[in-house]
Amino acid sequence: MTVRHSLLAILDRGECYGSQLRAEYLKRTGVAVNVGQVYTTLERLERDGLVEHRGTDDDGRVLWGATVAGSAEAREWLGAASIAERRDEVALRIALALTLPGADVAGIVAAQRAAVRAALDAGEADDDTLDAVTRAVVAAARRTRLEAELRFLDEVERLAGEATPFDLSDDRPRRGRPVRSAG
């Protein structure tokens, strides 16, 4: 989930100032976002014509609102399906380790499995910022992903026996950064 689209979807409901938008995001997702990121994101959304200044509130805070284009993009994003990207840090780290001679793949998998089990055993922190249904949805997603990660690690152990580590290739790409002269 992108912060950009999440903030835009919240602004589609009505005008907010930056800190209010941050609080709404936390209340709705259970995830804290840095207030600086909120303001940077608002500036980019404004640059892209998706939000605009809507004056100030009684305390002089700048109010932001979604433009027509911003509302359309927020609604399109909410209705779209999303698939996890290929840049899964755990999978990439293990895939890399499988190719590196001497890497302790079994140790990496064991450490990851222990961390996942600990997270499952810890359960969910009681988060009073979320309503009961939102909290249950977030908890179910987390638990399901952690359980899936354990199954993934089982699969990695099975596949690891088929992996053949290798050293650096003798093939050199034709391009590269040239040496800069000291003069």
Buried (B, 14 or more C-beta within 10 A) or exposed (E): EEBBBBBBBBBBEEBBBBEBBBBBBBBBBBEEBEEEBBBEBBEEBBEBEBBBEBEEEEEEBBBBBBBEEBBEBBBEBEEEEEEEEEEEEBBEEBBEBBEEEEBEBEEBBEEBBEEBEEBBEEEBEEEEBBEEEBBEEBBEEBBEEBEEBBEBBEEBBEEBEEBEEEEEEEEEEEEEEEEEEEE
